[in-house]
Amino acid sequence: MRIAIVGGGIGGLALALGLHQQGIACDVYEQAPALKELGVGITLLPHAMRELAALGLQPQLEPQGIENLESVFFNRWGQFVYREARGRHAGYAFPELGMHRGKLHTTMARAATERLGAQAIHLDHRCVAVSQDAQQVTLSFVNAKGQALAPVQADIVIACDGVNSAVRRQFYPQEQVAFGGINTWRGVSVHKPILTGRSYLRIGTVDTGKIVIYPIVDNVDGQGNQLINWTTEIRQPQRGMNDWNRPGRMEDFLPIYQDWTFDWLDVPQLIRQSREILEYPMVDKDPVAAWTFGRVTFLGDAAHPMYPRGSNGSAQALLDAAALSRLLARGGDAPAALKEYEALRLPATAKVVETNRTVPPDFIIMKADELSGGKPFPGTIDDLISPQELARISEHYKQVAGFALEKK
């Protein structure tokens, strides 16, 4: 069986490694002319780490990141709202790991090259068209200069080419990304450890300014400082969708956070210390009725683009890859396996897309703001809402996302 994977990101490489583990050959076609360590931070939740461990990558990944001890929530005045243990510290079999996205991708690409062979990884191949008949799929590619490359025939094709998937566009030509008026800016700063030095922080809400902060590299400068990843979000309906392709400008968002100076963290200083700032619109796509069309299916962001909240984009792509590789390993009718994969994963990921829009993990802070009337609360959060109720909100998100801790 000839399998073509379009896209060599996290989802595409996970699928290639999973198929290889099952004894199934495949080829990966990636549009980038070279693989580079791009991006900023990423958090690998326990169910994501479970799938990476199953691919034999945990020993390489753990030393490159920081294992989260806790997740802590604060309102925009720096008042404590909620704290919970994370990963192995909460009883999971696998850690929750913060690391540089580029290092994760490089580790996966190196493993794929070593296991599948360099001849199976085709760089500088941008897919521009897909056609199929009852027997096979034909893929058309161009290189970075726009020159046509030799077409590729395959028995099945899995589109792992991201939120702007060219393969998906052929089946949904009128589809647009959904923009709800939320823009984001991201960066990494060298900073002394915050709280425990293993704390994942959420501060504020998207309506008044929100920032997510977590460390991704320990002792980055030999002086005990960490590389800290931060992401800001703000709902600005009066502004259009920001630009995907330019560096972020601090003046576009820093004024929102200029007064966020707490006794445990100076947020404006953290932002000003950033090595680089990137900007992204907060977009997703409405769930669709089908991913699979004959011998073609979608995976990861090509299948279910979702708001980058709760660290679930990469996790759901890894779950997709594990499910599809297991189904294809059974043998038999490959297009039927693609439909079975769709039936298994499409409803589950549609729930995550909707939950990331409406009841994300930081809904805990939104609830606290609602109960305090949007003002600092006197006393403690316990005067407004019980820890048990906040834990219930957190547990609901974990259930939807597929990483709730199983009760023994």
N, C-alpha and C positions, 0 to 999 in steps of 0.2 A: 504494500500500500504506500503510495506516494502522498506525503502530507506536507503542505506548505503553510508555514506560519508567517503572516504578514505583520511585522513589527517585532523588534527585539528589545522591548522594555521589560519591566518586571513580569507582567503577565505572559508575554511571549516566551521569555527565557524559562520561566517556571514550567510552562507547558512542554517546552523542548526537553528540559531536564526530566520531567515526569514521564514523558513518552520514552526517553532513552532508558530510564529505570525499568520500564515495562518491556524493554526489548524492541521498541518500535522506532524505526528511523524517521527522521523528519529534516526539513530544511527551514532555516529562518532567514527572512528577507527584511533587512532594516534600511530605512532611508538615509540615516546618517552616514557620511563617508568614513567616519572614525568614531569609536566609542570613547567618550570623555567623561570625567567625573563632574557632572553637571547637577544643578539644583542646590537645595539647602537641606533642612532636616526632614526626617521621617520617623514615625513611631511604629514599631512592629508589635502589635498586640499579641496576646498569647496564642490565639488561633492562627495568626499569620506565622508566628515562630514555630508552631506545631508543623505547618506544611513545609517551612524551610528546613526544619530539623529532619523531616522525612526525606528531604532531598539531599541530606548529608551536609548541610551548609552551616549548621549552628556553631560548630567549633571555630569556623573562620569568622563568623559574624560577631559573636559575643565580644571578643577582644577589641573590636573596632568601634563599639558603641558604649552606652551607659545604661545599665539596668535601672529602670525606674523603681523607686521604693514606694512612692505614694502619688496620688493625684489630689491637688488642693485647689479649692474654689474660693475666690474673693470677689466682693463687689468692687465698683470702680473707686470707692473710697479706701480700698485696702482692708476692709473689714472681712474677717474670716467667716465663711459660710459653711464649708463642708470639706471633710478629708476622708480618703479611703486608701487602703493599701492596694498595691497593684502587682500583677504578675505573680511570681513565685511567692512574694511576700503576702499575697492574698490567698494562697493555697493552690494556685495553678501549677501544672506540671512544667510549664514553660515560662520564661521570663517575658517581661514587657521591655523592649529595647528601644532607646532613642539613638539614632545614628545619622550620619550624612547619607542622603539618598544616593549620591554618586558612588560612595563606597559599597553600598548594597548592590547597586547595578553592576559595578566593576567585578565584584566577587561572583555574581551570578554569571556574567559574561565569560569570565575566566573559566569557571566550571563547565559552562556549555562548550567552550572551545576545546577544552581538554577532553571532555567525554564524548562529544559528538564528532570532534575533528574540525579543524579550521575550514575544511571544504564545505561544511554544512551551514556556516554562518556567512551570509552574503550581505556585505555592506554596500552603501551607495545604490540601493535599490528602492526607489519610491514607486509604490503601486499606483497606477492611474486607471486601470480598468480590469474588470473581471467578467468573463463569459463562461457559460457551462452548457453541456448537453447531458444526456443520461449517463454517460460514461466518465467524463472528466471535466475539470475546470481549467481554463486558460487564464493566466495572469499576465498583464502587460506592465512593464516597468520602464522608468526613465532614471537616468543618473542625475547628480546635482547640477549638471550643465544643461539638463533638459533633453539629452540625447537618448533615443530609444535603445533599450537593451533587449536581448533575446527573450522572447516570451517563454513562460514556464508552464508546463502541464502538471497537474496534480489530481489525485483521486478525491481529496478533500482539502479545503482551505479554511483556516481559522484566522479571522481578522483580529489582531491584537494591536491595532494602529491608533489607539487613543481616542480622545474625545472628538477630534475632527477626522475620524476614520474615513478614508477614501472608499473603502469597501462598503461600509454601511451606507454611505451617501448614494451608492448605486441603487440600493433597495428603498431608501427613504430620501429621495432627491430634494424634497421641499423642506426637510427638517432643519430647524435652527436650534442653537443652544438657548436655554431658558435663563434669562438674566433677571433677577429679582431686585436689582438696585443695590446690591452689596459688592463693594470692592475690597480687595485685600492687598496688603503689602507685607513682604517677608524679608528677613535678613538674618545674619549670624553675627554675633558680637563676642569679643573676648572679654570675659567678666569673671569676677570672683564667684565661687559657688553660691547659689541662692537657696535659702532655707537648708535642706539636708544635702544639697548638691546632687540629689537623686529625685528631685521633686518635679512633677509635671504640673504647671500652673495654668489656671484659667482665671482671668480677671475681667470683670465687666461684661456687658452684653452688646450684641450687634447693633442695637438701637441707639446706644449712647457711647459706643466705643468698646471694643473687646480686644484683648491680647492674650495669646497662648504662648507660653514660654517653657522651654525644656532644654537641658544640656545634651550635647551630642558627642563631645570629645573631652576627656579628662586631661588636666595639666597640659593644655595645648601649647603653652609658652615656657614650660619648665619652671614656672614660678607659682604653680598651683591654680592658675586661672583655667576656666573651662571655655570651650566654644559653645555659646548659647544660641539656640535657634529661637526666633520669635516670629509670630504671625499676627498682624492686626486685621481686624474686620470692622467695617462701619457701613451701615445702611444709609445711602445718600440718594434717595429717589430723584432728586433734582439734577443729579449728575448722570451722565451716560456711562456706559460700560467702559472701564479703563482699558488701556492698550496692552495687549499680550506681549508685545515685542520690544518694549523699551525699558531701560532701568527705571526703578521707582524714584520719585522725587520726594525727599523728606518733607518739604514744605506743603505737600498735598495732604498730609495726614498727621504730622507731629503736633500741630496746634490742638488736636483733640485730646492728646495725652499730656499736655504741658504741665498740668497740675497734679499728675499722678505720682507724687512723691510720698512714699510711705516710709515708716521707720525701718522696714525690712527690704525695701527696694525702691530705687529711683528709676522709674520707667523711662522718662525722657532721656536720661543719661544712657541707659541701655541701648535705646534706639540710635542715639547719636554716635555710639561707639561701633556701629555696624560696619563690617568690611565691605558689604555691598547690599543694595536694596533692590528687590524685584517686585513688580506689581502684577497682579492677576485679577481678572474679574471673577467673582464667585458665580459660576455657572454649572448647570447640569442639563439633562434632557429628560423630558417626560418618558416614563417607561413605555415601551412599545409592545405590540401584541406578539411579535415573533422576532427571534434572532436568527433562526435557521431557515435557509432557502436552498433546498436541494442539497448540494454538496458544500455549501458555504455556511459558516456560523460565526458569531462574534464572541469575544471574551474580554474581560476587564473593562476599561473605560470605553472601548468600542461598543460594548454591550450595554453598560449601565453607568454612564457618566453621572457622578454624584458630587454634591458639595464636599469639599475636602475638610470634613469635620469628623471628629471621633476616630481619626486614623484608619478609615475603613476602605478607601479606594484601593490601596495595595492589598489589604487583607482579602477583600472580596475577589480580586483578580487571582490571588493565590488559591482561594477555595475553588474558583472556576477551573483553574488549571488542574488541580488535583482530581476534581470530579470527572472532567473530560478525559484525562489520561487513563483513569480507571475504567471508564466505559469503553473506550477504544481498545483497551487491552483485552477485553472479553472476546474480541473477534466478531465475525458475523458481518451484518450489513452496516457499513460505516454511516451512511446518511441517517439510518434509524438511530444509531448511537448519538448523532448530533441532535436529533429531535428529543431523545431521552434526556440528554444534557440540558437542553433548553427547558424542558418541563421541570427539571430538578432545580435549576438555578435562577430562572427568570422571576418566578414569584417571590423568592427569598430576597433577591437583590432589589426588586421593586419596592419592597417594604423598607429597605435601608435608605433608598433614594428619598422616599416620602418622609421618613423619620428624620433624616438629616436636614430636610427643609423645615420641619415643624417642631420637632421635639428633640433637638440635638443634645449632646451631653451637657452643654452649658445652660440648658433649660433650668437647671438647679439655681443658677444665678438669676435668671429671668424671673423665676418664682419668688426668690428673695426680694428682688426689686419691686415686684408687684405687691407683696405683703407689706413692704416698708413705705409704699407710696412714692417710690422713686427717690427716696431720701436716705441719708445715713440712719441706721437704726440705733436706738439707745440700748444699752445692755448688750446682750448676745443674740445670735441667731435663734437660739433655743426659745427665746421669748416669742418668736414669730411662727416657727415651724419645727417639728420634732426631727431629730436625726433619723428616725425610722422612716419618716415620710420622704426625706431627701434620699435615703438609701433606696427606697422604692423607685423613685424617679431614675436613679442611676441604673438599677437592675433592669428596668424596662428597656433602656437603650441596649444593654448587653444582650438581652433576650432577642431583640430584633436583629442585632448585628451578628449573632451567632457565637458569642463568646461568654455567655453566662456560665458561672462556675456550677458544675453539676453537683447536686446535693447527694451526700453519701448516706 
